[in-house]
Amino acid sequence: MQADERQHRILSLARSNGGVEVTRLAEELAVAPETVRRDLKLLEQHGLIRRTHGGAYPVETATFETTLAMRTTRRVPEKRRIAAAAVDLLGDAATVFVDEGFTPQLVAEALPTDRELTVLTASLSTAAAVAETGAANVLMLGGRVRGRTLATVDHWVTNMLSGFVIDLAFIGANGISRQHGLTTPDPAVAAVKSCAVRAARRRVFVGIHSKFGVSSFCRFADIGQFEALITDTGLPATEARRLSMLGPQVMRV
């Protein structure tokens, strides 16, 4: 197997499985671990993966995005801690926008049930989860449904959002970096997120540490527009301090 074929295979496995391990790749491809590490380094230089200790995970790009189903199986305890910390910042908000994605969905599911809330979302799964509890009024933003994330996009959604003033928005992203801000692969998704950011009085980012330092195709917000960034302890404290210098409180939970 040629090097480019091997690297294509590694990338394919990372995308289909959500990640790869050096030792398993070396066995499957019948090459030395050092060869796999060189391949991973090259793929990382091209912005296709991010290396971890002993492996790598795929970076979402304009041509690749993980499915919602895959997201529900990865780092769930960390995502639940992030969601709980996010709800603690609810304050006196009565209208809440909840972004598409699994971590924002967990935020919605953790919202208090002993007070009146209106939850706006473009996520079918989030709308269903909140509506089933009967604890909040749910406003589903209608539009074209994206199969990978079960969320609505396009002008129907942005037109609705532009008519609201929302107390608090819980926003996710495929990537967040000091250089490029918050990004996502799909322009239609970026338009919805950007509109939600503009409509909200307060904004909180929720996402696991692997989102940080990653830049995807479409930029939709600056870090300084957020009052808080909530992630897990996998984000180094030094990077958290650098991010906080741009304005938001950075919470590692």
C-alpha positions in Angstrom: 0.0 0.0 0.0 1.4 3.4 -1.0 1.7 6.2 1.5 -1.2 8.2 0.0 -3.5 5.1 0.0 -2.6 4.4 3.6 -3.3 7.9 4.7 -6.6 7.9 2.9 -7.5 4.6 4.7 -6.5 6.1 8.0 -8.7 9.2 7.4 -11.6 7.0 6.3 -11.3 4.9 9.5 -11.1 8.0 11.7 -14.2 9.5 10.1 -16.3 6.3 10.2 -15.3 5.4 13.8 -14.9 8.8 15.3 -11.2 8.2 16.0 -8.2 5.9 15.5 -5.5 4.4 17.7 -1.9 4.1 16.6 -1.4 0.5 17.7 -4.5 -0.8 16.0 -3.7 1.0 12.8 -0.2 -0.4 12.8 -1.6 -3.9 13.1 -4.4 -3.4 10.5 -2.1 -1.7 7.9 0.9 -4.0 8.7 3.3 -1.1 9.2 5.4 0.1 12.1 3.8 2.5 14.7 6.3 5.1 13.6 4.9 5.0 10.1 1.4 5.5 11.4 2.6 8.5 13.5 4.2 10.1 10.5 0.9 9.6 8.5 -1.1 11.2 11.3 1.3 14.1 11.5 0.9 14.8 7.8 -2.9 14.5 8.0 -2.9 16.9 10.9 -0.8 19.4 8.9 -3.5 19.3 6.3 -6.1 20.1 8.9 -7.9 16.7 8.5 -7.3 15.2 12.0 -6.2 16.2 15.4 -3.6 14.0 17.1 -4.1 12.8 20.7 -2.0 10.7 23.0 -1.9 7.3 21.2 -4.3 8.2 18.3 -6.3 10.9 16.5 -9.8 12.1 15.8 -11.2 13.6 12.6 -11.6 17.4 12.1 -14.9 18.4 10.6 -14.5 20.2 7.3 -16.6 21.6 4.5 -16.9 18.1 3.1 -17.1 16.1 6.3 -19.3 16.4 9.4 -20.0 13.8 12.1 -23.6 12.7 12.5 -25.7 13.5 15.6 -25.9 9.7 16.3 -22.1 9.6 16.5 -21.9 12.6 18.8 -24.3 10.9 21.3 -21.7 8.2 21.9 -18.6 10.3 22.5 -17.5 11.9 25.8 -21.0 11.8 27.2 -20.0 12.4 30.9 -18.0 15.5 30.0 -20.9 16.8 27.9 -23.3 16.3 30.8 -21.1 18.2 33.2 -20.9 21.0 30.6 -24.7 21.1 30.3 -25.2 21.3 34.0 -22.7 24.2 34.3 -24.5 26.0 31.5 -27.9 25.8 33.1 -26.3 27.3 36.2 -25.9 30.5 34.1 -29.6 30.7 33.2 -30.2 33.6 35.6 -33.6 35.2 35.1 -33.8 34.3 31.4 -37.3 33.6 30.2 -36.6 33.0 26.5 -33.7 30.6 25.6 -32.3 29.6 22.2 -30.8 26.1 22.1 -28.5 25.4 19.2 -28.3 22.1 17.2 -26.0 19.4 18.4 -25.9 16.9 21.3 -24.3 19.0 24.0 -26.8 21.8 23.5 -29.5 19.2 23.6 -28.2 18.1 27.0 -28.4 21.7 28.1 -32.1 21.8 27.1 -32.8 18.6 28.9 -31.2 20.0 32.1 -33.3 23.2 32.1 -35.3 23.7 35.3 -38.9 22.5 35.3 -40.2 24.7 38.1 -40.4 28.0 36.2 -41.9 29.2 32.9 -39.5 29.1 30.0 -39.8 29.4 26.2 -37.2 27.4 24.3 -36.5 28.2 20.7 -34.5 25.6 18.7 -33.8 24.5 15.1 -33.0 20.9 16.4 -35.8 18.4 16.0 -34.3 16.1 18.7 -34.0 19.0 21.2 -37.6 20.2 20.5 -38.9 16.7 21.0 -36.9 16.1 24.2 -38.1 19.4 25.8 -41.7 19.0 24.6 -42.0 15.6 26.1 -41.3 17.0 29.6 -44.1 19.5 29.2 -42.0 21.9 31.4 -41.4 24.6 28.8 -43.0 26.2 25.8 -41.2 25.0 22.7 -40.9 27.0 19.5 -39.6 24.9 16.6 -37.8 27.0 13.9 -39.0 25.5 10.7 -37.0 25.0 7.5 -35.1 22.5 5.5 -34.0 19.5 7.7 -30.4 18.4 7.5 -30.2 14.6 7.8 -26.8 14.5 9.6 -27.9 16.7 12.5 -31.7 16.6 12.3 -31.7 20.4 12.4 -33.4 23.0 10.2 -31.7 25.7 8.1 -32.2 28.2 5.4 -34.1 31.5 5.2 -37.2 30.2 7.0 -35.2 29.8 10.1 -33.2 33.0 9.9 -36.3 35.0 9.1 -38.0 33.7 12.2 -34.9 34.4 14.4 -34.5 37.9 13.1 -37.9 38.8 14.5 -37.0 37.8 18.1 -35.1 39.3 21.0 -33.9 36.3 23.0 -32.6 36.5 26.6 -30.0 33.8 26.4 -28.5 31.6 23.6 -26.6 28.4 24.2 -24.4 28.0 21.2 -22.3 25.1 19.9 -19.6 25.0 17.2 -17.5 22.6 15.2 -14.4 24.6 16.0 -13.4 27.5 18.2 -10.0 29.3 18.1 -8.5 32.5 19.1 -7.5 33.2 15.5 -10.8 32.5 13.7 -13.5 32.6 16.4 -16.4 30.1 16.2 -16.7 28.1 13.0 -18.8 25.4 11.4 -18.5 23.5 8.1 -21.9 24.4 6.5 -22.8 27.9 5.3 -26.5 27.3 6.0 -25.8 26.3 9.6 -23.4 29.2 10.0 -26.2 31.6 8.9 -28.6 30.2 11.6 -26.0 30.4 14.3 -25.0 33.9 13.4 -28.6 35.0 13.4 -29.1 33.5 16.9 -26.0 35.2 18.2 -27.3 38.6 16.9 -30.8 38.0 18.4 -29.6 37.1 21.9 -28.8 39.5 24.7 -26.5 36.9 26.3 -24.5 34.1 24.7 -22.9 31.0 26.2 -20.7 28.6 24.2 -20.9 24.9 25.2 -18.5 22.3 23.8 -15.9 19.7 24.7 -12.2 20.6 24.7 -11.5 18.9 21.3 -13.4 21.8 19.7 -10.8 24.3 20.8 -7.9 25.2 18.4 -10.0 23.9 15.5 -11.1 26.0 12.6 -13.8 24.9 10.1 -15.0 26.5 6.9 -17.6 29.1 8.0 -17.0 31.7 10.7 -20.2 32.8 12.5 -19.1 34.6 15.7 -16.2 36.1 17.6 -15.1 34.8 21.0 -15.6 38.3 22.5 -19.3 38.1 21.8 -19.8 35.4 24.5 -20.1 35.9 28.2 -18.9 32.4 28.9 -17.2 29.4 27.3 -18.0 26.2 29.0 -15.9 23.1 28.3 -14.2 20.2 30.2 -10.9 20.0 32.0 -9.2 18.6 28.8 -8.7 22.2 27.8 -5.3 23.3 29.2 -5.5 26.0 31.9 -3.0 28.1 30.0 -5.2 28.2 26.9 -8.3 28.9 29.0 -6.5 32.0 30.4 -5.6 33.2 26.8 -9.2 32.8 25.7 -10.5 34.7 28.8 -8.3 37.7 27.7 -10.7 38.0 24.7 -13.6 38.7 27.1 -15.5 35.7 28.2 -15.4 33.7 31.4 -13.9 30.3 30.6 -15.2 27.5 32.7 -13.5 24.0 32.8 -15.8 21.5 34.4 
